[in-house]
Every structure is written in structure tokens, then in C-alpha cells.
């Protein structure tokens, strides 16, 4: 029995040693950050800035030359840069820890049309993957389910919390729908031609979505009805209180999806992916469809595409007047921490650096519907921001010294930083 107690104690100590950093306590003292270059997330930049916040809200954003009393703790950030917290949309962060371990994967549920499945209640606030986002300035994320035709409902969280209730910023913000492809790729492992061929079931699959939406509308109008969670979960799509996130890439798929879904009651549609959206920008602008671009670090999808199309796609859409954010699904969950570097690379395609920043701050906040409080540094908004030694969109300059979520100064320590310190000491000592 003594042997078992020793083993159990050792296991518990080992577990505690690997646990996430303790979430920060509520802000109790005013904070002023002075001397840095402030990138506001709306295209504006303030040199030698003064940022002050209290009770989790920004109370002053302006020049340090302004004659105004500094309150509370003063942080000298001379020579550094301040940014609003970066936002990662439509990711499964906190729903899967290790892709190869099924017991840690809660990204998908049984069923093809399940809008009532809520990702938020499965969100693991103590995930090491989530924790690893913070040292690169990724402080907010939209946690979305995967799989099926209608995957479920997402929620938006901040990345420093005890549990999913504490983490939630916007609960059940939208439903995620995978529009069918008009072409399908052969399954080489089943002996099929690996090339693309017309999807014979495209019309049938599209009709199934229409039928579900028609039934959901009818259910909402019925006076006496039995509880149907799937139909009930679509109410916000029809009254405009929730977004419908539609995953589609081809011209035909995008046009069919927007026309069909609007005709069947969807109010606010967000396109996720949009690989060929640059070919139909007039259509998207006319229908007021924002785009969350995927796979900016990738090879072209088709032989006749420009070699650099994935890299310059956000700029093409922005130049056409669309509201654009970055989603980058080609990256594994843990690689979401590289979101600022994806934006920085887009900024090398002729796009103004501050506009590139907006792709992961102000623009994404507008698309997700949280721009009243997050996404930009403006008086009255949440004090969710960070201080970097250099350019946060460049991996050489992205070195955070301070980070705050709702005014709370959060820890920047993670499993990765612990390992870095451990092995840097080992090799520097030789």
C-alpha cells in the first residue's frame, strides 16, 4: 500500500508540474503603458503612445505628449510596440489536445446535420495548445466544431480562464455549414482515379440543406410543437442574431451557397475559405459577404492558378472592397500560434502592413461581431492587448514582454517556454 501511495503522489506531482499557468486575477490597479508605438488595429499608428486602462477597459489611447495624469502602475515601453490581442477564427483550439489520441479529440460529433451541438461546453480551458497561443499575441479565438454537413455551433473565448464559463466572450455566435463540392476527388486507396470528376450527388446534397432550413423555418412558426434541438438551433440564423459560417471555395459553390441560403432565410453569411472568391468579388460585395481566408501558406490548388495565389488572395479581396480576415485552416491547431506571421507574409504581397494587421484584429472582430469590445485599441473597449519588443508580425520581432486580457496581466509562460529555458541553459553552458 505504501508503494502505491508513493506512486500516486509522484503521479499527482508530475501532473501538477505540467498543468497550465494559473489564470490572472481581475485587474485591481490602473495601468499606464508609455513610450511605445501603438498599432491600433484599425489602420492607425501612434508613435510615442500612451495607453491607460482601468477595471479592464481602456481609458485613454493617444500620444504620450498629452497632458494627462498617469494613474496606477506605469510601464515604460520605450522602443517597443503595442498591439490589440490577435484573434483566431474558426479553429478547434481546446477541442483536441493530441490529434493521434482519440480520447483527447472532441472536434466532431455523430450526425450529418447537428447545428445544436455546442462546441463551447467541450472547450478545455487548461489545454496546453491553447496556452501556447499567448506568447505570440493570439489571445482570442472562435472555437468551432468540424465534420458533417452542418457541424454545430461555435463560441468565442479568451485564452486565459479557469473553465469554459470564464473563457466565454460571445456564446453560440454562429452555425458552421460545409457546402457540398460540385466536383469530387477519386479515392486512390479504393482503386479510383485520383483526379477530379463531377459530383453526381451535388444537387441532392444541396437540396438536403434547403429541406432542413425550410423545416427549421416551419418549426419556428408553429405554435404548438415538440422540442427539436436541431431546428431550434437555427433560430438565430433566421433572425440575424447569429452568423452562418459557410465553407466553400469554388465559384459555383460560393454563388450557389449564398443565393440558396439567402433565399431560405439566412441573414448574416460569412464565407470561410473562398479560394476562388477573387473571381466573383462583385457578387460577394453586392451580397455583403465577408471572407475568412484559408490556406495562405500553401501551393496553388489548380494547375492554371497563379503560383502565388494563396499568398496574395487576401490582398485581392481587400482591393475589391470586401471585409477580410485570416483563418488559415491548413495549419494544425498548434500552428495557430503562427497567425501573426501569416498576416506578416500577406503584408509582403504589396499590402500595407497596418492593413495586414487588421486581418487578425479589427477586421476579424467585425466579422465575428465582437468589435464593440475587441479587435482595436480605442477608449471604452476591452484592455486586451500586448507589448512586443519588435514587429509582432515578424517572428524575429514578436517577443512579448507583457500581455493583458480584459486588463488582467496574464502569464506568458508555457510548456514550450519552459523547455526553451531548460535546453538553452544546457547548451549555453557548454
C-alpha positions, 0 to 999 in steps of 0.5 A: 500500500505504501508503494502505491501511495508513493506512486500516486503522489509522484503521479499527482506531482508530475501532473501538477508540474505540467498543468497550465499557468494559473489564470490572472486575477481581475485587474485591481490597479490602473495601468499606464503603458508609455513610450511605445508605438501603438498599432491600433488595429484599425489602420492607425499608428501612434508613435510615442503612445500612451495607453491607460486602462482601468477595471479592464477597459481602456481609458485613454489611447493617444500620444504620450505628449498629452497632458494627462495624469498617469494613474496606477502602475506605469510601464515604460515601453520605450522602443517597443510596440503595442498591439490589440490581442490577435484573434483566431477564427474558426479553429478547434483550439481546446477541442483536441489536445493530441490529434493521434489520441482519440480520447483527447479529440472532441472536434466532431460529433455523430450526425450529418446535420447537428447545428445544436451541438455546442462546441463551447461546453467541450472547450478545455480551458487548461489545454496546453495548445491553447496556452501556447497561443499567448506568447505570440499575441493570439489571445482570442479565438472562435472555437468551432466544431468540424465534420458533417454537413452542418457541424454545430455551433461555435463560441468565442473565448479568451485564452486565459480562464479557469473553465469554459464559463470564464473563457466565454466572450460571445456564446453560440455566435454562429452555425458552421455549414460545409457546402457540398463540392460540385466536383469530387476527388477519386479515392486512390486507396479504393482503386479510383482515379485520383483526379477530379470528376463531377459530383453526381450527388451535388444537387441532392446534397444541396437540396438536403440543406434547403429541406432542413432550413425550410423545416427549421423555418416551419418549426419556428412558426408553429405554435404548438410543437415538440422540442427539436434541438436541431431546428431550434438551433437555427433560430438565430440564423433566421433572425440575424442574431447569429452568423452562418459560417459557410465553407466553400471555395469554388465559384459555383459553390460560393454563388450557389451557397449564398443565393440558396441560403439567402433565399431560405432565410439566412441573414448574416453569411460569412464565407470561410475559405473562398479560394476562388472568391477573387473571381466573383468579388462583385457578387460577394460585395453586392451580397455583403459577404465577408471572407475568412481566408484559408490556406495562405501558406500553401501551393496553388490548388489548380494547375492554371492558378497563379503560383502565388495565389494563396499568398496574395488572395487576401490582398485581392479581396481587400482591393475589391472592397470586401471585409477580410480576415485570416483563418488559415485552416491548413495549419494544425491547431498548434500552428495557430500560434503562427497567425501573426506571421501569416498576416506578416507574409500577406503584408509582403504581397504589396499590402500595407502592413497596418492593413495586414494587421487588421486581418487578425484584429479589427477586421476579424472582430467585425466579422465575428461581431465582437468589435464593440469590445475587441479587435482595436485599441480605442477608449471604452473597449476591452484592455486586451492587448500586448507589448512586443519588443519588435514587429509582432508580425515578424517572428524575429520581432514578436517577443512579448514582454507583457500581455493583458486580457480584459486588463488582467496581466496574464502569464506568458509562460508555457510548456514550450517556454519552459523547455526553451529555458531548460535546453538553452541553459544546457547548451549555453553552458557548454 
